[in-house]
C-alpha cells in the first residue's frame, strides 16, 4: 500500500519474510514498486514478559531472545544497508530514503499471552505479557552518514515518519507511551553503526515519565514545561538557539557532562500535533544542533549521545509537552562519565561540568556554523 502524508512524504507499507511490517518513507514520489523479502526466515515469535518490582513500583522487561541480537558487524554485513549484489538485508530494496520496520529482537511485542502467572507462584512477584511494539528507523541508506549530516529535506522525512508511527502506535490498546530515540556511539552501547534510531511503544508508563507526571500533579495544574522554558529564555545564560518555534537550551540542573534540551515554543503533546511551520524549522534546527554537539570537544571524534524525544503518555496530552533531551557520557576528550555508586546505586546525580559552561561552548560552535 502506498500513500502520501500531509507533509508530502510518500509512504509504502510491505512485509518482511517472517511477517514483520516494513514501511518506506520517501522524500519524493515515484520510487516505484518494492521488491519482496526472499530470505528463508522463520516466523517471528519473540518471548517478552514484564515483572513487577514491588519496592520501586516499576515494571522490568525480561527478553532472553535479545541476547542473541546482531553485535557490531562489519559494514559489508550490516543488516540496515540496502540489499545488494546477492546479499539480503533487513531492507529488500537496493536503495531507500527512510525505512521503519519492526525490530527482529524487540523488547516488547504484540500477540503475547493474555496473562501470566506470578513468578514462583508468589503474588508479590506479579508478571504480565510485554505487549507493545519496537521499531527500527533507518535515517539513510548511506552507511557512513549520520543524522546530523543529512539535509533538512531528509530530516523532514524522518519527522514525518516519527509523527506517522507515533499516531499509529498510540492507537494500539496496550500502548501507554511512544518513545522515539537515537543511541549513537559504541560508548553508549550501540551495536550497529548504520545511522538509525528506534521507537518503543511501551505497555506501561516508564519511571521518568511517571516522575514528571507526579511533579505536574503536585504543581496543581501549572504548566511547568512552559514555566521552565520561559525562565530559561529570561535568564538567557543557557540558551543555545532561540528560534521562532523552537528553543534549545542546557537545563539549569543538567545531569550529564553534555546535555541539551529542545522545546517547542507552544504546548504540543507529540510529533503528530506539530504544525507545518514547526516541522520545517525543526528540520533545519535539529541537524545543526547535532553537528554542534559533534564539534563540542573539537577533537574530530563524533560525540556519543542518546537523543530522547519525550512525548505525552496516554491521557496526558493537555499537561505533557513534546521535547528533546539529548545527553552524552563523554566528560572530556577520551574520558567518559561512568554511572557509579551515587548515580547507579541511588539515582542521585553529580555533574562535574557547569551547565552555563556547556551552553557557552555550544553557542560558540553554532556561531562558527553561520
C-alpha positions in Angstrom: 0.0 0.0 0.0 1.3 3.4 -1.0 0.0 6.8 0.1 1.2 10.4 0.7 1.3 12.0 4.2 0.3 15.6 4.9 4.0 16.5 4.7 4.2 15.3 1.1 6.2 12.2 2.1 5.4 9.0 0.2 4.6 6.0 2.5 4.7 2.4 1.3 3.8 -0.5 3.5 5.1 -4.0 2.9 6.1 -7.1 4.9 9.3 -9.0 5.6 9.7 -12.7 5.0 8.9 -13.5 8.7 5.8 -11.3 8.8 7.2 -8.2 10.3 5.9 -4.9 8.9 8.3 -2.6 6.9 7.4 0.9 5.8 9.3 3.0 3.2 9.1 6.8 3.7 10.3 8.5 0.5 11.4 12.2 0.2 9.6 12.4 -3.1 7.0 10.3 -5.0 8.0 8.0 -7.8 10.0 5.3 -6.0 8.1 2.5 -7.8 7.3 -1.0 -6.5 9.5 -2.5 -3.9 11.0 -6.0 -4.2 9.8 -8.7 -1.8 11.9 -10.1 1.0 13.1 -13.5 -0.2 15.1 -14.6 2.8 14.2 -18.0 4.3 13.2 -16.5 7.7 11.1 -18.5 10.2 8.1 -16.6 11.7 9.0 -14.0 14.3 7.9 -15.2 17.8 9.7 -13.1 20.4 9.1 -14.0 24.1 8.6 -11.0 26.3 7.4 -10.7 29.8 7.1 -7.9 32.4 8.0 -8.4 36.0 6.9 -6.0 38.7 9.4 -4.6 41.2 7.1 -4.1 44.2 9.5 -1.9 46.2 10.1 0.6 43.4 6.7 0.1 41.8 8.4 -0.4 38.4 8.0 -2.9 35.6 11.2 -4.7 34.4 11.2 -6.3 31.0 12.7 -9.8 30.5 13.6 -10.6 26.9 16.1 -13.5 26.7 15.9 -13.6 22.9 17.6 -10.2 22.7 20.9 -11.6 24.0 21.5 -13.1 20.5 21.0 -9.9 18.5 23.5 -8.7 15.9 26.6 -7.2 17.5 28.9 -4.8 15.7 29.1 -6.5 12.3 31.4 -5.3 9.5 29.9 -2.7 7.1 29.7 -5.5 4.4 27.4 -7.5 6.7 25.3 -4.5 8.0 21.6 -5.6 8.3 20.4 -2.0 7.8 22.1 -1.3 4.5 20.1 -1.9 1.3 20.1 -5.4 -0.2 22.7 -5.5 -3.0 24.8 -8.0 -5.0 23.1 -11.1 -3.7 23.4 -10.0 -0.1 20.0 -9.8 1.5 19.5 -7.4 4.5 16.5 -6.3 6.6 15.6 -3.9 3.8 14.9 -5.7 0.4 15.2 -2.6 -1.7 18.6 -1.6 -3.3 18.2 2.0 -2.1 15.9 3.9 0.2 15.4 7.3 1.9 13.9 6.4 5.4 12.7 3.0 6.4 10.8 1.8 9.5 10.4 -1.8 10.4 9.5 -4.0 13.3 12.6 -4.9 15.3 13.7 -8.5 14.9 14.8 -8.6 18.5 12.1 -6.5 20.3 11.8 -5.5 23.9 8.0 -5.5 23.5 5.9 -7.4 21.0 2.2 -7.8 20.0 0.5 -11.1 20.2 1.8 -12.0 23.7 -0.2 -14.3 26.0 -3.3 -12.8 27.7 -2.0 -13.4 31.2 1.0 -14.9 33.0 1.1 -16.4 36.5 3.2 -14.7 39.1 6.9 -15.6 39.4 7.2 -18.8 41.5 3.5 -18.5 42.2 4.2 -15.6 44.6 1.5 -12.9 44.4 4.2 -10.4 45.4 6.1 -11.0 42.1 3.4 -10.1 39.6 4.1 -10.8 35.9 2.4 -9.9 32.7 3.0 -10.0 28.9 5.2 -7.4 27.3 2.6 -6.5 24.7 3.8 -3.4 22.9 6.0 -2.8 19.8 9.6 -1.9 19.0 10.6 -0.5 15.6 13.9 0.5 13.9 14.1 3.8 12.0 16.8 3.9 9.3 17.6 7.5 8.5 19.6 6.9 5.3 20.8 4.1 3.1 24.3 5.6 3.4 26.2 3.5 6.0 28.7 6.3 6.6 26.2 9.1 7.2 24.9 10.4 10.5 21.6 12.1 11.3 23.3 15.4 11.7 25.0 15.2 8.3 21.6 14.8 6.5 20.0 17.7 4.6 16.8 19.3 6.0 14.7 17.6 3.4 15.7 14.2 4.7 15.3 15.3 8.4 11.8 16.4 7.4 11.1 12.9 6.2 12.3 11.5 9.5 10.0 13.8 11.4 7.1 12.7 9.2 8.0 9.1 10.0 8.1 9.8 13.7 4.7 11.5 13.5 3.2 8.7 11.5 4.5 5.9 13.8 3.5 7.9 16.9 -0.1 8.2 15.8 -0.4 4.6 14.7 1.3 3.1 17.7 -0.5 5.3 20.2 -3.8 3.8 18.9 -2.8 0.3 20.0 -4.8 -0.7 23.1 -1.8 -2.0 25.1 0.4 1.1 24.5 0.8 3.8 27.1 3.6 5.9 25.7 5.5 6.1 22.4 9.2 7.0 22.7 11.4 7.9 19.6 15.1 7.9 20.3 18.6 7.5 18.8 21.6 5.9 20.5 24.8 7.0 18.8 28.3 5.6 19.5 29.8 2.4 20.9 30.4 4.2 24.2 26.6 4.4 24.6 26.1 0.7 23.7 25.3 0.9 20.0 25.6 -2.5 18.3 25.0 -1.3 14.7 26.9 1.7 13.2 24.4 2.4 10.4 22.6 5.7 11.1 19.4 4.7 12.8 17.1 5.2 15.7 14.4 3.3 17.4 10.8 3.6 18.6 9.5 1.9 21.7 5.8 1.6 22.3 5.6 0.9 26.0 2.8 -1.1 27.6 3.3 0.9 30.8 4.3 4.5 31.7 8.1 4.4 32.2 9.6 5.7 35.5 11.0 9.0 34.2 7.6 9.9 32.7 5.8 9.0 35.9 8.2 11.3 37.9 7.3 14.2 35.6 3.6 13.5 35.8 3.8 13.4 39.6 5.6 16.8 39.6 2.9 18.2 37.3 0.2 16.9 39.6 1.9 18.5 42.7 2.0 21.8 40.7 -1.7 21.8 40.7 -2.3 22.4 37.0 0.5 24.8 36.4 2.3 24.5 33.0 5.8 23.5 34.4 7.2 22.9 30.9 6.1 26.4 29.9 7.5 27.9 33.1 10.8 26.2 32.6 11.1 27.4 29.0 10.1 31.0 30.0 12.6 31.1 32.9 15.4 29.8 30.6 14.6 32.4 28.0 14.5 35.2 30.6 17.9 34.2 32.0 19.4 33.6 28.6 22.7 32.2 30.1 22.0 28.6 29.0 20.2 29.3 25.7 21.9 27.8 22.7 19.5 28.7 19.9 16.2 30.6 20.2 14.2 30.1 17.1 10.7 31.3 16.1 9.1 28.0 17.0 11.8 26.1 19.0 14.3 26.9 21.8 17.4 24.9 22.5 19.0 25.2 26.0 21.1 23.5 28.5 18.9 22.9 31.6 19.8 24.6 34.8 20.1 21.3 36.7 21.8 19.3 33.9 22.8 15.8 35.0 25.2 15.0 32.2 28.6 16.4 31.1 26.9 17.5 27.8 23.2 17.9 27.9 20.8 19.8 25.6 17.0 20.2 25.6 14.9 21.4 22.7 11.4 22.6 23.4 8.6 23.8 21.0 7.6 27.3 21.9 3.9 26.3 22.2 2.4 23.4 24.0 2.2 20.3 21.8 1.9 16.8 23.1 3.7 14.9 20.4 5.0 14.8 16.8 1.5 14.3 15.2 0.5 17.7 16.7 3.3 19.7 15.1 2.2 22.3 12.6 3.8 22.7 9.2 6.0 25.7 10.2 7.2 23.9 13.3 8.2 20.8 11.4 10.0 22.9 8.8 12.0 24.8 11.5 12.8 21.6 13.3 14.2 20.1 10.1 16.7 22.9 9.9 17.5 23.3 13.6 17.9 19.7 14.7 20.8 18.6 12.4 22.6 21.9 13.2 22.4 21.1 16.9 23.7 17.5 16.3 26.6 18.9 14.3 27.3 21.4 17.1 27.4 18.5 19.6 29.8 16.6 17.4 32.1 19.6 17.4 31.8 20.3 21.2 35.2 18.9 22.1 37.0 20.0 18.9 38.7 16.6 18.7 37.2 15.2 15.5 35.6 12.4 17.4 31.8 12.2 17.0 30.0 12.7 20.3 28.4 9.6 21.7 24.9 10.5 22.7 21.3 9.5 23.4 18.7 11.7 21.8 15.5 11.1 23.6 12.3 12.5 22.2 9.7 12.5 25.0 6.0 12.7 24.1 2.9 12.7 26.2 1.7 9.3 27.5 -1.9 8.2 27.1 -4.3 10.6 28.7 -1.7 13.4 29.4 -1.9 15.4 26.1 -3.0 18.5 28.0 -0.2 18.6 30.5 2.9 16.8 29.0 4.9 18.6 26.3 6.9 17.1 23.4 10.6 17.8 24.0 14.1 16.5 23.2 16.6 15.6 25.9 20.0 14.9 24.4 22.9 13.9 26.6 26.4 12.4 26.3 28.5 10.4 28.7 31.8 11.9 27.4 33.0 14.4 30.0 36.3 15.3 28.3 38.2 14.2 25.2 38.9 10.5 25.6 37.2 10.3 29.0 33.7 9.0 29.9 31.4 9.7 32.8 30.7 6.3 34.4 27.5 5.9 36.4 29.0 4.5 39.6 27.8 4.4 43.2 25.7 7.5 43.6 24.1 7.6 40.2 23.6 3.8 39.6 23.1 2.9 43.3 21.0 5.8 44.5 19.9 7.7 41.3 21.5 10.8 42.9 23.3 12.7 40.1 26.6 14.5 40.4 27.7 16.7 37.5 31.4 17.7 37.1 30.6 20.4 34.5 28.6 23.7 35.0 25.6 23.9 32.6 26.4 27.5 31.8 29.9 26.4 30.6 28.3 23.8 28.3 25.8 26.3 26.9 28.6 28.8 26.2 30.6 26.2 24.3 27.6 25.1 22.2 26.9 28.8 21.3 30.4 29.2 20.2 30.2 26.1 17.9 26.8 27.2 16.5 28.2 30.7 15.8 31.0 29.2 13.7 28.5 27.5 11.5 26.9 30.7 10.3 
